């Protein structure tokens, strides 16, 4: 549905060339570049048996994840309360 009132500002036209001109230019660049080298991947090192992640490290990571999630949830909540005053929100969050 088109509006019946005119635009206040005319819509800007993009300066980026579109269509065949851009495709032709990209193909010219691809033709001038040297071919890509063969992929070189290394197999991951096998993990020695018996070396598992310590439970303390897992507990520490879980603790930090909970703290970060709680901090972000609080920041989002404060933004809904103080969204109109950015300085107040920054003061409370940071």
N, C-alpha and C positions, 0 to 999 in steps of 0.2 A: 504494500500500500504506500503510495507516494504522498508526501505531505502537501497541503494546499498553500502553505506559506513559503515564501522564498528563503533561501539560506542567507544568514547574516554575512558569512564569509564564503567566497567561492571555494569549491573543493580543489585542493592542490593536485597537480599532476605529478607523477613520479618521474624523476630524472633518470632512473635506472632503465637501461634498454631492456626490452622484453622481446620474447619470441625468437625468431631465427638469428638476429644479430648477436644475441648473447650466446646462443648455442654455437654459432660459428666461431666466435672469439674463444670460447672454452676449448673447442676442438683444435684450434690453432695452437693453444698453449699446450695441450696434451701431445700434439705432434712434435713440438720442439723439446719437450722434456725427455731425458734419458729414461730407459726402461727401469722399473723398480727392481731392486735386488731381490733375490729369492728370500723367502722368510726363513729366519733362523730362530728356532725355538729350542729351549733346553728342557729336558725332562725334569720334573721336580725331584729334589733329593728325597730318598725314602726316609721315613721317620723311624728312628730306632724303636724297637719294641720296648715297652715298659716306661717310655717317657710320655706321660700324659700331662695335661695342664693341671697345675696345682689348684686344689679347691679354694685356696685363699685368693688366688688371682681371679677366679670366676666370681667369687663373692664380692671382690672389690669392683669388678666391672659392672656387676648387677647393681651395686650400691650407687655407683656414679651414674648409671643409666636412669635409675629412679630419681636421683637428685636433679639431673638435667631435665627430665620430663616434668617434674614438679615445678622447676624454675620457669620453664617455657609456658606451662599451663597458667602459672601465676601472672606471667607477663602478658599473656593473651587476655586474661580476665581483667587486669588493670587497664589494658588498652580499651576494653569495652566501657570501663567506667570513666576513664580520663582521655578518651579518644580525641576530644576537641582541644585539649591542652597538651601539646607534644612535650613541652618542657617538664610539666608535672609528671607525665608518664615516664620520661627518661629518668627523672630524679628517683622515682619509686623503683624502677626496674634496674637501673645501673647503680 
